[in-house]
Amino acid sequence: MRTRLVSLVLMIVCVAGITSASHVAAGSLPLEPDVSTRVDELYDSESRLYLFLYSLKGDGTVDYVTGRFVREHTRSEYGNPVYDTERFPIFYWWNHTLWVDRDQDGVNGNETVYKENVDFDRTRYKPCLFNGQVC
């Protein structure tokens, strides 16, 4: 009886592991891209998110976006904005899907889909001007 129970538990664990691994692999979020693929940075003052826009294909088209909470926003001695952000993003946009990482611990598989079939609208963010210069 004991060996049957152990066998059953092992079988359930194996099947659950295979199912969850295939589910994660099919819709997993890629790691945050390298800085060399970053094409722009935007500050969303409404949500206090600092957005990094990436072009994974290298053609200038934005296809991956991260959003970090801004802890503090100040100006440098030259008048340029300086943002103190969280280490890891809370939001990721990739492949027309918005993901949320409530733990803000980097891409490690615990991210959940927040909204599907959504495009990133870059035109929503108006250019910020400070002393005639773009922020």
Secondary structure, 3 states (H helix, E strand, C coil): CHHHHHHHHHHHHHHHHHHHHHHHHHHCCCCCCCHHHEEEEEEECCCCEEEEEECCCCCCCCCEEEEEEEEEEEECCCCCEEEEECCCCCEEEECCEEEECCCCCCCCCCCEEEEECCCCCHHHCCCCEECCEEC
